[in-house]
Amino acid sequence: MRIVLDRPRCEGHGLCEEAAPRLMHLDDEGELVLDTEEVDGADAALAAAAARVCPVAALRVE
């Protein structure tokens, strides 16, 4: 599975980072950085949780 970020849509709320801190983080400018794009197992579940909590639907898992 893969995490896909729609960067222009991301507003930097950080809820995804709270849901999946080992997969993504906000940098010093408040931009989301994916630490990995390919996920499986428990990480896939975390990625899905991060996508669900994004208030602007900037993340999806394919």
LINCOR-V401797 format. One record per pair of residues at least 6 apart in sequence whose ideal C-beta (glycine too) atoms are under 6 Angstrom apart, sorted by the first residue. I is the first residue (numbers start at 1). GAP is how many residues later the second one is. If there is no record, write none. Layout:
i->{I I}
gap->{GAP GAP}
//
This chain:
i->{1 1 1 2 2 2 3 3 3 3 4 4 5 5 6 9 9 10 10 11 12 12 13 14 15 16 16 16 16 17 17 17 19 19 19 20 20 20 23 23 23 23 24 24 24 25 26 27 39 47 48 50 51 51 51}
gap->{38 43 60 35 36 60 31 34 44 58 56 58 29 54 52 47 49 22 48 45 14 18 42 12 38 8 34 38 43 7 8 9 30 31 34 26 27 30 12 13 23 24 8 10 11 8 6 6 8 14 13 9 8 9 10}
//
